[in-house]
């Protein structure tokens, strides 16, 4: 049977659509350029009028200040003098015309742009700094067989650095670097050498963002402003299933959250982690050094999770970082011992299996999932490797081995696992934790190798050695690496906590429903198994 040719509209429709899209883009670009040209022409034509209007406004403001500063007993004499001057000007031939010309000249003089003219080029110290950067890049951007090298010893740095900016201290804040096309900008090691050199020569102690343009053979170096560290814990405007890990640069996300800082309101770009059934990164791994803010991040996550779900907390450090959550509504358990940790993990695995069975039965019957499976369950573990050593010493079960079911099937059962660990115990993490925690956060000082080993990709900024608590990097799945600043969520029972941050955390805590003296594992009771469905049999009616 011969094939019928496809309709012509199917073969040419995409090309026509592409041509129409390009034509519309060109028209928009031309209209935007025309509007910009018209605006510049109008500003040039109306510049004298704008200057005179600004000068009249300044003269009027000066007159009001002079009138307000004149004592009340002298205002009559001042009015009489002004009236006399106006009368004399009106009687003199061509007096009103001369007065208007004089007023316009004074307004033009007062309305002139008083800003000092910006220097056209860098000063001597700035030129010397740029020249030293140029000379340092010569060994990396120069080849012996290049007939017209861009980088040579004693060459012109103006061609290599067409754009540059300096801060108030005279250090480079922004720089555009052009490099030859034969430079291996596709290799990570070659990039790292250039980034390290520019960081060292431009000034240490700052974070630099490197934007490589391989097509144009250009590198844009920008000094990043420090992230805000004064944002306290609060209710964030998020939907169910969204958790705010912290805040990042405005260029990292197109979303902003309205935040309250004292009496001020401001919008800050967040790093939002989405969990639930449709999440691609259902579990989180947090790495950091002691004092880097990993416990603060877990407290922030717990306070946000308690709005819509239940929380089970297992603390391996035994420092009482989560004592404020004990007995609260929605907090099923806060365990610090090995026996309680094993019991909590066993219950979490059993609860995950129960939810899977209940959801499966509901789907087979064509019914919606039960309500008790829709409420999110969060399992937060702070330093679980401590229990690994204790379990090995006491010949008991490792709590990490019980995480395999919640990690593997947690997304379908609406169970989320968050693990926080320190660098010295990273090798003790189990394979399920490494494989199923696709959302990663690194807090505190870390080397580039450590960041890449945890996040899976190097950041586009240079890590610094001295960072505030809660400062680090985050990567959700295969997405980009974001700078991160965790909101201040300290332990409210700690004496070193400020009153403002302590009150902010206390305001977010749920009501206390269980006495502290009660056994924490009392809430972790196994649900009674549902009876197996019994097939219905036909009943025969008996007749008397």
C-alpha positions as CSV (number, residue, x, y, z in Angstrom):
1,X,0.0,0.0,0.0
2,X,1.5,3.3,-1.1
3,X,2.1,6.0,1.6
4,X,0.1,9.1,1.3
5,X,2.2,12.3,1.5
6,X,1.8,14.5,4.6
7,X,-0.2,17.7,4.3
8,X,1.9,20.7,3.3
9,X,0.8,22.6,6.3
10,X,2.5,20.1,8.7
11,X,5.9,20.4,6.9
12,X,5.9,24.1,6.5
13,X,4.0,25.3,9.6
14,X,6.9,25.3,11.9
15,X,9.1,27.2,9.5
16,X,6.3,29.8,9.0
17,X,5.8,30.1,12.7
18,X,9.6,30.6,13.2
19,X,9.7,33.3,10.5
20,X,6.7,35.1,12.0
21,X,8.3,34.9,15.4
22,X,11.6,36.4,14.1
23,X,9.7,39.1,12.2
24,X,7.7,40.0,15.4
25,X,10.9,40.1,17.4
26,X,12.6,42.4,14.8
27,X,9.6,44.7,14.8
28,X,9.6,44.9,18.6
29,X,13.3,45.7,18.6
30,X,12.9,48.4,16.0
31,X,9.9,49.9,17.9
32,X,11.9,49.9,21.2
33,X,14.9,51.5,19.5
34,X,12.6,54.2,17.9
35,X,11.0,54.9,21.3
36,X,14.4,55.2,22.9
37,X,15.6,57.6,20.2
38,X,12.4,59.7,20.5
39,X,12.9,59.9,24.3
40,X,16.5,61.0,23.9
41,X,15.6,63.6,21.3
42,X,12.8,64.9,23.5
43,X,15.1,65.2,26.5
44,X,17.6,67.1,24.5
45,X,15.0,69.5,23.2
46,X,13.3,70.1,26.5
47,X,16.6,70.2,28.5
48,X,16.6,74.1,28.8
49,X,12.9,74.1,29.9
50,X,13.7,71.3,32.5
51,X,16.7,73.3,33.8
52,X,14.7,76.6,34.1
53,X,11.8,74.7,35.9
54,X,14.2,73.1,38.3
55,X,15.8,76.5,39.0
56,X,12.5,78.2,39.6
57,X,11.6,75.5,42.1
58,X,14.9,76.0,43.9
59,X,14.4,79.8,44.0
60,X,10.9,79.4,45.3
61,X,12.2,77.0,48.0
62,X,14.9,79.5,49.0
63,X,12.3,82.3,49.2
64,X,10.1,80.2,51.5
65,X,13.0,79.4,53.7
66,X,13.9,83.1,53.9
67,X,10.4,84.1,54.7
68,X,10.2,81.4,57.4
69,X,13.5,82.5,58.9
70,X,12.4,86.2,59.1
71,X,11.1,87.3,62.5
72,X,7.4,88.3,62.5
73,X,8.2,91.9,63.5
74,X,10.3,92.4,60.4
75,X,8.0,90.7,57.8
76,X,6.0,94.0,57.3
77,X,9.2,95.9,56.3
78,X,10.2,93.0,54.0
79,X,6.9,93.1,52.3
80,X,7.1,96.8,51.8
81,X,10.5,96.6,50.3
82,X,9.5,93.8,47.9
83,X,6.4,95.9,46.8
84,X,8.6,99.0,46.3
85,X,11.0,97.0,44.0
86,X,8.1,95.6,42.0
87,X,6.6,99.1,41.6
88,X,9.9,100.6,40.4
89,X,10.5,97.7,37.9
90,X,7.0,98.3,36.6
91,X,7.5,102.1,36.1
92,X,10.9,101.8,34.5
93,X,10.9,101.5,30.6
94,X,11.3,97.8,29.6
95,X,11.4,97.0,33.3
96,X,9.1,93.9,33.2
97,X,11.0,92.5,30.2
98,X,14.4,92.9,32.0
99,X,12.9,91.4,35.2
100,X,11.7,88.3,33.3
101,X,15.1,87.9,31.6
102,X,16.9,88.3,34.9
103,X,14.6,85.8,36.6
104,X,15.1,83.3,33.8
105,X,18.9,83.7,33.9
106,X,18.9,83.2,37.7
107,X,16.6,80.1,37.3
108,X,18.9,78.7,34.7
109,X,21.9,79.2,36.9
110,X,20.3,77.6,39.9
111,X,18.8,74.7,37.9
112,X,22.1,73.6,36.4
113,X,23.4,70.1,37.1
114,X,25.8,70.5,40.0
115,X,27.1,67.0,40.1
116,X,30.8,66.8,39.6
117,X,31.8,65.4,36.2
118,X,32.9,61.8,36.4
119,X,36.4,61.1,35.4
120,X,36.7,59.7,31.9
121,X,39.2,57.0,32.8
122,X,40.8,55.4,35.9
123,X,43.2,57.3,38.1
124,X,46.8,56.3,38.6
125,X,46.2,53.7,41.3
126,X,43.3,52.1,39.5
127,X,45.4,51.9,36.3
128,X,48.2,50.3,38.2
129,X,45.8,47.7,39.6
130,X,44.4,46.9,36.2
131,X,47.9,46.7,34.7
132,X,49.0,44.2,37.4
133,X,45.9,42.1,36.6
134,X,46.8,42.2,32.9
135,X,50.4,41.1,33.6
136,X,49.3,38.3,35.8
137,X,47.0,36.9,33.1
138,X,49.7,36.9,30.4
139,X,51.1,33.4,31.1
140,X,47.6,31.9,30.9
141,X,46.2,33.8,27.8
142,X,49.3,33.9,25.6
143,X,50.7,31.5,23.1
144,X,54.1,31.5,21.4
145,X,52.7,31.1,17.9
146,X,50.0,33.8,18.2
147,X,50.7,36.3,15.4
148,X,48.7,39.1,17.1
149,X,48.6,38.3,20.8
150,X,46.1,40.1,23.0
151,X,48.2,39.5,26.1
152,X,51.8,40.3,26.1
153,X,54.2,41.6,28.7
154,X,54.0,45.4,28.6
155,X,51.0,45.3,26.3
156,X,47.9,47.5,26.4
157,X,45.4,46.4,29.1
158,X,42.7,48.6,27.7
159,X,41.9,46.1,24.9
160,X,41.7,43.2,27.3
161,X,39.6,45.1,29.9
162,X,37.0,47.1,28.0
163,X,34.7,47.6,31.0
164,X,35.6,48.0,34.7
165,X,34.3,49.5,37.9
166,X,35.8,50.2,41.3
167,X,34.4,50.5,44.8
168,X,35.0,53.2,47.3
169,X,38.1,51.5,48.6
170,X,39.7,51.5,45.2
171,X,39.3,47.7,44.6
172,X,37.8,46.2,41.5
173,X,34.0,45.6,41.8
174,X,33.2,44.6,38.2
175,X,35.4,43.6,35.3
176,X,34.9,42.4,31.8
177,X,37.9,40.3,30.6
178,X,38.4,39.4,27.0
179,X,40.6,36.3,26.3
180,X,41.8,34.6,23.0
181,X,39.7,32.0,21.4
182,X,42.2,29.2,21.8
183,X,42.0,29.3,25.6
184,X,40.5,26.1,26.9
185,X,37.5,27.7,28.7
186,X,35.6,24.4,28.5
187,X,37.9,22.7,31.0
188,X,37.1,23.1,34.7
189,X,40.8,23.2,35.7
190,X,41.6,26.0,33.3
191,X,38.7,28.0,34.6
192,X,39.6,27.4,38.2
193,X,43.1,28.7,37.6
194,X,41.8,32.0,36.2
195,X,39.2,32.4,38.9
196,X,41.7,31.8,41.6
197,X,44.1,34.3,40.1
198,X,41.5,37.0,39.7
199,X,40.3,36.4,43.2
200,X,43.8,36.7,44.6
201,X,44.7,39.8,42.7
202,X,41.4,41.7,43.1
203,X,41.2,41.3,46.8
204,X,40.5,38.4,49.2
205,X,37.6,38.2,51.7
206,X,35.0,38.9,49.0
207,X,32.7,36.6,47.0
208,X,33.1,36.9,43.2
209,X,30.7,35.7,40.6
210,X,32.2,34.5,37.3
211,X,30.1,34.4,34.1
212,X,31.9,32.7,31.2
213,X,30.7,33.5,27.7
214,X,32.3,30.8,25.6
215,X,30.8,32.1,22.4
216,X,32.1,35.7,22.8
217,X,35.3,34.7,24.6
218,X,34.5,37.0,27.5
219,X,34.5,36.6,31.3
220,X,32.5,38.9,33.5
221,X,33.7,39.2,37.1
222,X,31.3,40.7,39.6
223,X,31.7,41.2,43.4
224,X,28.6,40.0,45.1
225,X,27.0,41.9,47.9
226,X,26.8,40.0,51.3
227,X,23.5,38.3,51.9
228,X,21.3,39.7,54.7
229,X,21.9,38.0,58.0
230,X,19.3,39.9,60.1
231,X,16.2,38.0,58.8
232,X,14.6,36.3,61.7
233,X,12.2,33.3,61.6
234,X,8.7,34.2,60.6
235,X,5.7,32.9,58.7
236,X,6.6,32.9,55.1
237,X,4.0,33.4,52.3
238,X,4.2,29.9,50.8
239,X,1.8,27.2,49.6
240,X,1.4,23.8,51.2
241,X,4.4,21.7,50.2
242,X,6.8,24.6,49.9
243,X,9.6,25.1,52.4
244,X,11.9,28.1,52.5
245,X,15.5,27.0,53.0
246,X,16.8,30.5,53.0
247,X,17.5,33.5,50.9
248,X,19.7,34.1,47.9
249,X,20.8,36.7,45.3
250,X,18.2,38.5,43.2
251,X,19.7,37.0,40.0
252,X,19.2,33.5,41.4
253,X,15.4,33.4,41.3
254,X,12.6,35.3,39.8
255,X,10.4,35.0,43.0
256,X,10.4,37.3,46.0
257,X,8.8,36.9,49.4
258,X,7.5,39.8,51.5
259,X,9.3,39.8,54.9
260,X,8.9,41.7,58.1
261,X,12.0,43.2,59.6
262,X,11.1,45.1,62.7
263,X,8.6,47.7,61.4
264,X,9.9,47.6,57.8
265,X,8.6,45.5,54.9
266,X,10.9,44.3,52.2
267,X,11.0,41.7,49.4
268,X,13.8,39.1,49.4
269,X,14.4,36.3,46.8
270,X,14.1,32.9,48.5
271,X,15.3,29.4,47.9
272,X,12.1,27.3,47.9
273,X,12.2,23.6,48.3
274,X,9.1,21.8,47.0
275,X,8.1,18.5,48.7
276,X,5.2,16.1,48.4
277,X,3.9,13.6,45.9
278,X,5.0,15.5,42.8
279,X,8.4,16.6,44.0
280,X,11.5,15.5,42.2
281,X,13.7,16.1,45.2
282,X,11.7,14.7,48.1
283,X,14.5,14.4,50.7
284,X,17.2,16.8,51.9
285,X,20.8,16.4,53.1
286,X,22.5,19.2,55.0
287,X,26.3,19.2,55.6
288,X,28.3,21.6,57.7
289,X,30.8,22.2,60.5
290,X,29.9,22.7,64.2
291,X,28.4,26.1,64.6
292,X,27.6,26.6,60.9
293,X,23.8,26.6,61.4
294,X,22.7,23.1,60.4
295,X,20.5,22.8,63.6
296,X,19.0,26.3,62.9
297,X,18.0,25.1,59.4
298,X,16.4,22.0,60.8
299,X,14.5,24.1,63.4
300,X,13.3,26.4,60.6
301,X,12.2,23.5,58.5
302,X,10.4,22.0,61.5
303,X,8.5,25.2,62.3
304,X,7.4,25.4,58.7
305,X,6.4,21.8,58.5
306,X,4.2,22.0,61.6
307,X,1.8,24.2,59.8
308,X,0.5,21.3,57.7
309,X,2.0,18.1,59.0
310,X,3.6,16.0,61.8
311,X,7.3,15.9,62.8
312,X,9.5,13.3,64.3
313,X,12.9,14.6,65.4
314,X,16.0,12.4,66.2
315,X,19.0,14.2,67.7
316,X,22.3,12.5,67.8
317,X,24.2,15.3,69.5
318,X,22.2,15.1,72.7
319,X,22.6,18.8,73.2
320,X,18.9,19.6,73.6
321,X,18.7,21.8,70.5
322,X,15.1,20.8,70.0
323,X,13.8,20.8,73.5
324,X,11.5,23.7,72.7
325,X,9.5,21.4,70.4
326,X,8.9,18.6,72.9
327,X,5.2,18.1,73.6
328,X,4.0,20.6,70.9
329,X,1.0,20.0,68.7
330,X,2.2,18.0,65.7
331,X,5.5,16.9,67.2
332,X,5.2,13.1,67.5
333,X,8.6,12.6,69.2
334,X,11.9,14.2,70.1
335,X,14.5,11.5,70.7
336,X,18.0,11.9,72.0
337,X,18.8,8.3,72.9
338,X,19.6,5.2,70.9
339,X,16.6,3.2,72.1
340,X,14.2,6.1,71.2
341,X,15.9,6.7,67.9
342,X,15.5,3.0,66.9
343,X,11.9,3.0,68.0
344,X,11.1,6.2,66.1
345,X,12.8,4.9,62.9
346,X,10.9,1.6,63.1
347,X,7.7,3.4,63.5
348,X,8.5,5.7,60.6
349,X,9.2,2.7,58.4
350,X,6.0,0.9,59.5
351,X,4.0,4.1,59.0
352,X,5.4,4.5,55.5
353,X,4.4,1.0,54.6
354,X,0.9,1.5,56.1
355,X,0.4,4.6,54.0
356,X,1.5,2.8,50.9
357,X,-0.9,-0.1,51.5
358,X,-3.8,2.3,52.3
359,X,-3.2,4.4,49.2
360,X,-2.9,1.3,47.0
361,X,-6.1,-0.1,48.2
362,X,-7.9,3.2,47.7
363,X,-6.7,3.5,44.1
364,X,-7.6,-0.1,43.3
365,X,-11.1,0.6,44.6
366,X,-11.3,3.9,42.7
367,X,-11.5,6.0,45.8
368,X,-9.4,9.0,46.8
369,X,-6.5,8.4,49.3
370,X,-7.5,8.3,53.0
371,X,-7.2,11.5,54.9
372,X,-4.6,10.1,57.3
373,X,-2.2,9.5,54.3
374,X,-2.5,13.1,53.0
375,X,-1.1,14.8,56.1
376,X,2.7,15.2,55.5
377,X,5.1,13.4,57.9
378,X,8.5,14.8,58.4
379,X,11.4,12.8,59.8
380,X,14.3,15.1,60.9
381,X,17.6,13.6,61.9
382,X,20.5,15.7,63.3
383,X,23.8,13.8,63.3
384,X,22.5,10.2,62.9
385,X,26.0,8.8,62.5
386,X,26.4,9.1,66.3
387,X,23.8,6.4,66.8
388,X,25.7,4.3,64.2
389,X,28.7,4.0,66.4
390,X,26.6,3.4,69.5
391,X,24.6,0.7,67.8
392,X,27.8,-1.0,66.6
393,X,29.3,-0.9,70.1
394,X,26.1,-2.4,71.6
395,X,25.4,-4.9,68.8
396,X,22.1,-3.2,68.0
397,X,20.3,-2.2,64.8
398,X,21.6,1.0,63.1
399,X,18.9,3.6,62.9
400,X,20.2,4.6,59.4
401,X,19.3,1.1,58.1
402,X,15.7,1.8,59.0
403,X,15.6,4.8,56.7
404,X,15.6,2.8,53.5
405,X,11.8,2.5,53.3
406,X,11.0,6.2,54.1
407,X,13.7,7.3,51.7
408,X,12.8,4.9,48.8
409,X,9.0,5.2,49.1
410,X,8.6,8.4,51.1
411,X,7.4,10.5,48.1
412,X,4.5,8.2,47.3
413,X,3.5,8.1,51.1
414,X,4.0,11.8,51.7
415,X,6.9,11.2,54.0
416,X,9.9,13.6,53.9
417,X,13.3,12.8,55.4
418,X,15.9,15.6,56.3
419,X,19.4,14.5,57.4
420,X,22.0,16.9,58.9
421,X,25.5,15.8,59.4
422,X,29.0,17.2,59.9
423,X,32.0,16.9,57.6
424,X,34.0,14.6,59.9
425,X,31.2,11.9,59.8
426,X,30.3,12.2,56.1
427,X,31.9,8.7,55.3
428,X,29.6,7.1,57.9
429,X,26.4,8.1,56.1
430,X,24.6,5.0,54.6
431,X,24.2,4.5,50.9
432,X,20.4,5.0,50.9
433,X,20.9,8.5,52.5
434,X,23.5,9.4,49.8
435,X,21.4,8.1,46.9
436,X,17.9,9.4,47.8
437,X,18.7,12.9,49.2
438,X,18.8,14.8,45.9
439,X,18.3,18.2,47.5
440,X,21.6,19.3,49.1
441,X,22.7,22.2,51.4
442,X,26.2,23.0,52.5
443,X,26.6,25.5,55.4
444,X,29.7,27.1,56.8
445,X,33.3,27.3,55.3
446,X,34.1,24.6,52.8
447,X,36.6,24.0,50.0
448,X,35.7,23.9,46.4
449,X,36.3,20.1,46.4
450,X,33.9,19.6,49.3
451,X,31.2,21.7,47.7
452,X,31.4,19.8,44.5
453,X,31.4,16.4,46.2
454,X,28.2,17.2,48.0
455,X,26.3,19.4,45.6
456,X,27.5,17.6,42.5
457,X,28.6,20.8,40.7
458,X,30.9,23.7,41.6
459,X,29.4,27.0,42.5
460,X,29.8,30.0,40.2
461,X,31.1,32.0,43.1
462,X,34.3,31.8,45.2
463,X,33.8,30.4,48.7
464,X,35.4,32.4,51.5
465,X,36.9,31.2,54.8
466,X,35.0,33.5,57.2
467,X,31.2,33.3,56.8
468,X,28.4,34.0,59.3
469,X,26.3,31.2,60.7
470,X,23.7,29.9,58.3
471,X,25.7,31.0,55.2
472,X,26.3,28.4,52.5
473,X,25.1,27.0,49.2
474,X,22.1,25.0,48.1
475,X,21.3,22.9,45.1
476,X,17.9,21.2,44.4
477,X,18.4,18.2,42.2
478,X,20.1,19.1,38.9
479,X,19.4,22.8,39.2
480,X,21.9,25.6,39.6
481,X,23.9,26.2,42.8
482,X,22.5,29.1,44.8
483,X,24.1,31.1,47.5
484,X,22.1,30.6,50.7
485,X,21.5,32.4,54.0
486,X,19.3,30.5,56.5
487,X,16.9,32.7,58.5
488,X,18.0,33.1,62.1
489,X,16.2,30.3,64.0
490,X,18.2,29.8,67.2
491,X,17.3,27.7,70.2
492,X,15.0,29.9,72.3
493,X,16.2,28.2,75.5
494,X,19.8,29.2,74.8
495,X,21.1,32.1,77.0
496,X,23.2,33.5,74.1
497,X,20.1,34.1,72.0
498,X,19.0,37.7,71.6
499,X,15.5,38.6,72.8
500,X,14.2,39.5,69.4
501,X,15.2,36.1,67.8
502,X,14.0,34.2,70.9
503,X,10.6,35.8,70.8
504,X,10.4,35.3,67.0
505,X,10.9,31.5,67.5
506,X,8.5,31.3,70.5
507,X,5.8,33.0,68.5
508,X,6.0,30.3,65.8
509,X,5.8,27.3,68.2
510,X,2.5,25.4,68.3
511,X,0.5,24.9,71.4
512,X,1.8,22.5,74.0
513,X,-0.6,19.5,74.1
514,X,1.5,16.8,75.8
515,X,3.3,17.3,79.2
516,X,7.0,17.2,79.0
517,X,7.2,14.4,81.5
518,X,5.2,12.1,79.3
519,X,7.0,9.4,77.3
520,X,7.9,10.8,73.9
521,X,7.2,7.5,72.2
522,X,3.6,7.5,73.4
523,X,2.5,9.1,70.1
524,X,4.3,6.5,68.0
525,X,1.8,3.7,68.3
526,X,1.4,1.3,65.4
527,X,-1.8,1.8,63.6
528,X,-4.1,-1.2,63.7
529,X,-3.9,-3.1,60.5
530,X,-7.0,-2.8,58.4
531,X,-9.0,-6.0,58.0
532,X,-8.6,-7.9,54.8
533,X,-11.5,-7.4,52.4
534,X,-13.8,-10.5,52.6
535,X,-15.6,-11.4,49.4
536,X,-19.4,-11.1,49.8
537,X,-21.4,-14.3,49.5
538,X,-25.0,-14.6,48.4
539,X,-27.3,-14.9,51.4
540,X,-30.2,-17.4,51.1
541,X,-33.4,-16.2,52.9
542,X,-34.9,-18.9,55.1
543,X,-38.6,-19.4,55.1
544,X,-40.5,-20.6,58.1
